[in-house]
Structures are given as C-alpha cells and as structure tokens.
Amino acid sequence: MNMKKWMFSLMVILFATVLAACGTDQENEQDKENADTNQQQEEKNQENDSNDTEDKDMKHSSSGEVPDGLKEVENPKFPVDSKAIIEASHMEGMKGAEATIKGAYDTTIYSVTYTPTDGGEKVKNHKWVIHEELKDVGEEPLKPGDEVTIQASHMKDMDGATATIDSVEQTTVYMVDYTSTTTDEEVTNHKWVTEDELSSVEK
C-alpha cells in the first residue's frame, strides 16, 4: 500500500514538473513573439517617420525668387501676408508651425524621385517641384513615370538632377515664412506648400 502511494506521489510530482516546463516554454515563446512584434512595429514607425520628413540636406530658406512664367493667384484662399498653420511635415519642425504667406501661385506640382548630381543616395517622393522648375517640358502637365531634369535647388545637389514623376496635381502653391517648432530657426521664403497642406489660424 505504501509503495503504491509512493509511486502515485512520484507520478503526480513528475506530471506537475512536465506541466510547469511546458508552461515556461509557452511563456518564453510568447515573450519572443511579443518582442518580435514590438521590434517590427518600431521599425515600421521609423520607416514612416523617414517617409514623412525630407532629407536633412533640404534647404529651408530661399531668396524668394520664383521661375519666369509662374502665375500669381489673384484671390487665393490664404492671401499674401496672412497667417496659416502648416499641416505638412516635409522637414523636421515644419508641422504645426504658424506661417506667413509670402506668395500664392497657380501651377502644376509634382512629387519626384531623383538621384542627386553628386551620385548620392536616391531621394524618393520629394515634395514639391513645380512645373516651371523643370527643364524643357513645354506647357502641358506631365504624367507619372515621365523623366525630367530639375532646375531648382530646394535640396543639396538637386539642380540638374534627372527625376521621375511620382504624382501630379494642379493646385495653388504657397511660398511661406515660418519659425521651426524644434529649433526656433527663422525660415524665409520656403518653397513649396500646397493649399491642402495649410489650415486657418484659429481665432
């Protein structure tokens, strides 16, 4: 009788040990899956951040000169010298900044992918280049996939680069002054922000 009880007790102990080990393995596996998921989400967030914000070589300010033939809008939604909030994040410190409108123009705008003239890393989906900043393209709007030569220097080694058109839109673009929300840098005559990337200042 005692031997049976001893054997039964031993079996119970062994069974409990096996269950505990299985539970630990499952917990370890779950922890590993959670860690992998968190890492994937973090990488995705970093990728999204890099897509939303332009390269650090982007030139914030400009001289204020605009290409020949660029047409000013007579009654834009955001008149010259009025205030607006920037909703775009082409570069760090831009989104949420209060802008002063310096110019409003009616044109065709493009997002483009290009390789800098110094042979550096390809810049994808740069926003924005306007029709008047492209070489020998005539008056008709281009189409996605068309190859063009850029005649603008929004970014380092951009002027003269060959680009591929990613998207096309006919709209009003604005040249703006604003103060960076991250560095307090005064940015003057920034080119370009579209009408959809601006919102009214709340009063």
C-alpha positions in Angstrom: 0.0 0.0 0.0 2.8 2.4 0.9 4.6 1.5 -2.3 1.5 2.4 -4.3 1.1 5.7 -2.6 4.8 6.4 -3.1 4.5 5.6 -6.8 1.3 7.7 -7.1 3.0 10.6 -5.4 6.0 10.3 -7.7 3.8 10.3 -10.8 2.0 13.4 -9.6 5.3 15.2 -9.0 6.6 14.2 -12.4 3.3 15.3 -14.1 3.4 18.7 -12.3 7.0 19.2 -13.4 6.2 18.5 -17.0 3.3 20.9 -16.9 5.4 23.6 -15.4 8.1 23.1 -18.0 5.5 23.3 -20.8 4.1 26.5 -19.3 7.5 28.0 -19.1 8.2 27.1 -22.8 4.9 28.6 -23.8 5.6 31.8 -21.9 9.1 32.1 -23.4 7.7 31.6 -26.9 5.0 34.2 -26.2 7.6 36.7 -24.9 9.7 36.1 -28.0 6.7 36.7 -30.3 5.9 39.9 -28.4 9.4 41.1 -28.7 9.5 40.4 -32.4 6.1 42.2 -32.9 7.4 45.2 -30.9 10.6 45.3 -33.0 8.6 45.1 -36.2 6.3 48.0 -35.1 9.3 50.1 -34.1 11.0 49.6 -37.5 7.7 50.4 -39.2 7.3 53.6 -37.2 10.9 54.6 -38.1 10.2 53.9 -41.7 7.0 56.1 -41.6 8.9 58.9 -39.9 11.6 58.9 -42.6 9.0 58.9 -45.3 7.1 61.9 -43.8 10.2 64.0 -43.3 12.6 65.2 -46.0 16.4 64.7 -46.1 18.4 66.8 -43.7 20.1 68.5 -46.8 16.8 70.2 -47.7 17.3 74.0 -47.8 14.8 75.7 -45.5 15.1 79.3 -46.8 15.4 80.7 -50.3 15.9 84.1 -51.9 12.2 84.5 -52.7 12.8 84.5 -56.5 10.3 82.5 -58.5 10.6 81.0 -62.0 9.6 83.0 -65.0 6.1 82.5 -66.2 4.8 81.4 -62.7 1.3 82.9 -62.4 0.2 84.6 -59.1 -3.3 83.8 -57.9 -5.5 86.9 -57.6 -7.7 85.8 -54.8 -6.1 82.8 -53.0 -7.6 81.1 -50.0 -4.6 82.3 -48.0 -3.8 85.9 -49.1 -0.2 87.3 -49.1 0.8 88.4 -45.6 -2.0 86.4 -43.9 -1.3 83.7 -41.4 -1.9 79.9 -41.7 -0.9 76.7 -39.9 1.4 74.3 -41.8 0.0 70.7 -41.7 2.8 69.1 -43.8 6.0 67.6 -42.4 8.4 67.9 -45.4 11.1 68.5 -42.8 11.5 68.5 -39.0 10.0 71.4 -37.2 7.5 72.3 -40.0 4.3 70.6 -39.0 2.2 72.8 -36.7 4.3 76.0 -37.3 2.5 79.2 -38.0 3.3 80.5 -41.4 3.2 83.9 -43.1 2.1 83.7 -46.7 4.7 85.3 -49.0 3.3 84.3 -52.4 0.5 82.3 -53.9 0.8 80.7 -57.4 -1.4 78.7 -59.7 0.6 75.8 -61.2 1.1 72.0 -61.6 3.0 70.4 -58.8 4.9 67.1 -58.8 6.3 64.8 -56.2 9.5 63.3 -57.7 12.2 60.7 -57.2 15.7 61.6 -58.2 19.4 60.8 -57.7 21.4 63.8 -56.6 24.0 65.2 -59.0 26.8 64.1 -56.7 25.8 60.5 -57.1 24.4 60.2 -53.5 21.5 58.1 -52.3 18.3 58.4 -54.3 15.7 60.8 -52.9 12.2 59.3 -53.1 8.9 61.2 -53.3 10.3 64.6 -52.8 7.6 67.3 -52.3 7.3 69.6 -54.1 8.7 70.6 -57.5 6.5 72.8 -59.7 6.1 72.7 -63.5 8.1 75.9 -64.0 11.1 74.3 -62.2 11.5 71.5 -64.8 13.7 71.9 -67.9 12.2 72.0 -71.4 8.8 70.4 -70.5 6.5 72.7 -72.5 3.2 73.9 -71.1 1.2 70.6 -70.8 1.3 68.8 -67.4 3.4 65.7 -67.2 2.4 62.2 -66.2 3.6 59.8 -63.5 6.6 57.9 -64.9 7.9 60.8 -67.1 11.6 61.6 -66.8 12.6 65.2 -66.4 15.5 67.4 -65.4 15.1 69.5 -62.3 16.0 73.2 -62.3 15.6 74.0 -58.7 17.8 73.9 -55.6 15.4 73.0 -52.8 17.9 70.4 -51.7 21.7 69.9 -52.0 22.7 68.6 -55.4 19.2 68.8 -56.7 19.7 71.3 -59.5 20.3 69.5 -62.8 19.3 66.0 -61.4 17.2 63.6 -63.5 13.9 62.8 -61.9 11.0 60.6 -62.3 7.5 62.0 -61.8 5.7 60.2 -58.9 2.4 62.2 -58.7 0.8 65.2 -60.4 -1.6 67.8 -59.1 -3.0 71.1 -60.4 -3.3 73.5 -57.4 -2.3 76.7 -55.6 1.1 76.6 -54.1 2.4 78.9 -51.4 5.8 80.4 -50.5 5.9 80.9 -46.7 7.9 82.2 -43.8 7.8 80.3 -40.5 9.7 79.5 -37.4 10.8 75.9 -36.8 8.9 74.3 -33.9 12.0 72.3 -33.0 14.9 74.6 -33.5 13.3 78.1 -33.5 15.1 78.8 -36.7 13.5 81.5 -38.9 12.7 80.0 -42.3 12.1 82.6 -45.1 10.6 82.1 -48.5 10.2 78.3 -48.1 9.1 76.6 -51.4 6.6 75.0 -51.6 3.5 74.3 -49.5 0.2 73.3 -51.2 -3.2 74.7 -50.3 -4.2 71.3 -48.8 -1.2 71.5 -46.5 -2.3 74.7 -44.8 -5.1 75.3 -42.4 -6.6 78.5 -41.0 -5.4 80.0 -37.7 -8.0 79.6 -35.0 -9.1 83.0 -33.6 
